[in-house]
Amino acid sequence: MLSRVIFIMVEPSHPGNVGSAARALKTMGFAELVLVNPKIPDVITHPDAVSLASGAGDVLASARICDTLQDALAPVTLAFALTARHRDLGPPVCDMRQAAEQTQAHVGAFAGDPAAADGPRVAIVVGTERSGLTNEHVALCHRICHIPANPEYTSLNVSQAMQLAAYELRYALLGPEKLAGPVEKAEKASGEAVAALLTHWEEALIAVRYLDPKHPKKLMPRMRHLFARAGLSKEETDLFRGVCTAMIAQSKKIPDGQR
């Protein structure tokens, strides 16, 4: 689904921003960058762009260059103009998270080959570093979207804005299940092992005089509930057993009157 999304930079003037944008996209799993009428014709090979791409040189090198935004949007079926400026007239407005949800709905039902040229294509369009998108640029898009930043200072570097947009899109398209990191599958402690730990733990608490066996109150039942809620692994059970052994050993070294 990520391959159905492209990012378009309109008339970028700073090569470093183009390189940073390529890096921002690659970190979120996107690969298609389009440059519309860049101020520097050889921007994708400019040293500043290559330096700031920092490992995303493949995304930078494969960036397409178009003469007009209309050309860049030719294969696109849903385009979002990313801008912080209020427009009196223009497409419907949403925030970036809503745009990501709309993107998921737009491409989510597509059952074809993700690499095929047909099918839905979504574009995030950003403007120039200095003035953003013109009204004419915005008019070519289907939606206006914004990043809900500090209302007193909404200015974002274009590559930063693209990073935030790419994050929201990745989260919406892949979902939290696929975004979760690797889960450590620790071996669970058996009921027998936990029961033995509780016995050992009780002995240790008595040894350090924390638990009075004549007046135990509800300490051990509470500890039993605690261990049950924790869902201890075998390794954790062994760790606690080691602590118990150390507590008992130390208690034997301390004279009775000093415990």
C-alpha angles and dihedrals in degrees: 000000000000089000090064091068127080130185120219125199113196116215098335112194104184116069090203091062091052091052092045090050091054089052092047092053096047093051088059095044100257122130111178118091122170124193119202115207096328115205090233110051095207093043095134091061096039111123093235092053093046092047096050093043084071102183096349094087090126092060091046095047093049094049112130120228120213130183095223139019088239089061091048091051095048095105095035123108098183123027128186120200105213107210140140095207120102114239122204090203129027147081124328115291129232137157123255094261091053089047089054091050091049089050091053091051091046097052100022096084093051108112099179132100107303090219095050118115093228125069131062120331124189126200132197108204123200127183138221121310093245107037107011120213124348122229088254091056092048091049089062091060130079097222140019114223132183139190109240096235132157103309090217092056116019097159114126129175108250094242090050090051090050091050091055092045092049091050093052091047093049091050093048096044099044101030129218093283094063093039095056114109124241112297118224109233102211119185109255119236115248122241088250091055093049091048090052090049091052090052091048091045091053091051090050094049090050090048093056090043093243092120122048106208090203091056106025095155109183099318099114096042087052091049089049090054090047093054091045092054091047093058092214122217123225090254092051091049090053089048092054091046088056090052090051092051091050092048092052092046093050093047090059091057094056118082114244093246092057099048 
